Amino acid sequence: MTHPNPEYKNNFLYPRSRYYGRFQPENLVFNANLQEFAQKITYITCLQTGGKLSTEEAYEQIKVLWKQLKHSKKELAIGVNKEI
């Protein structure tokens, strides 16, 4: 039996999409954070649907992730008019 390439496994478990927006470093970082948020939400909802997490636990975990994403947006100044 051959051992699968770890890079293929990571690409399967943690898929990343290209960024098509206006190029700015903070936009790229936020896009990566947003993709990670979506991936974690998928895992949490699958665990809850499969009975491995209670509804309350899933809600609390999603709430924490949402706060982290909002904090990231604020720190990166996404959506703030930067023109002086």
C-alpha positions in Angstrom: 0.0 0.0 0.0 1.4 3.4 -0.9 1.3 6.3 1.4 -0.6 9.4 0.1 1.2 12.6 -0.3 0.6 14.9 2.7 0.2 17.9 0.5 -2.8 16.2 -1.3 -4.3 15.4 2.0 -4.0 19.0 3.2 -5.5 20.3 0.0 -8.4 18.0 0.4 -9.0 18.8 4.1 -8.3 22.5 3.8 -9.1 23.7 0.3 -8.2 27.2 -0.6 -9.7 29.3 -3.4 -8.0 32.1 -5.3 -8.6 35.7 -4.3 -10.1 37.7 -7.2 -10.6 41.1 -5.5 -8.5 44.2 -5.6 -5.0 43.4 -4.5 -4.1 44.7 -1.1 -2.2 42.7 1.5 -5.0 43.2 4.1 -7.6 42.0 1.7 -5.6 38.8 1.0 -5.2 38.2 4.8 -8.9 38.7 5.4 -9.8 36.4 2.5 -7.6 33.7 4.1 -9.2 34.3 7.4 -12.7 34.1 5.8 -11.9 30.8 4.1 -10.6 29.4 7.4 -13.8 30.6 9.1 -15.9 28.9 6.5 -13.9 25.6 6.8 -14.3 25.5 10.6 -18.0 26.3 10.4 -18.4 23.3 8.0 -16.6 21.0 10.5 -18.7 22.3 13.4 -22.0 21.9 11.6 -21.0 18.4 10.4 -20.1 17.4 14.0 -23.4 18.8 15.3 -25.4 17.1 12.5 -23.6 13.8 13.2 -24.5 14.0 16.9 -20.9 14.6 18.1 -21.6 18.2 19.3 -24.7 19.5 21.0 -26.5 22.4 19.5 -25.4 24.7 22.3 -21.7 23.6 21.9 -21.9 24.2 18.2 -23.5 27.6 18.7 -20.8 28.7 21.2 -18.0 27.6 19.0 -19.5 29.4 16.0 -20.0 32.5 18.1 -16.3 32.5 19.1 -15.2 32.1 15.5 -17.5 34.9 14.4 -16.0 37.2 17.1 -12.5 36.3 15.9 -13.4 37.1 12.3 -15.0 40.4 13.3 -11.8 41.3 15.3 -9.7 40.4 12.2 -11.8 42.6 10.0 -11.5 45.5 12.5 -7.7 45.1 12.9 -7.1 44.9 9.2 -9.4 48.0 8.6 -11.4 46.2 6.0 -14.3 48.4 4.8 -12.9 51.6 6.3 -12.5 54.5 4.0 -8.7 55.1 4.1 -8.6 58.1 1.7 -7.4 61.3 3.4 
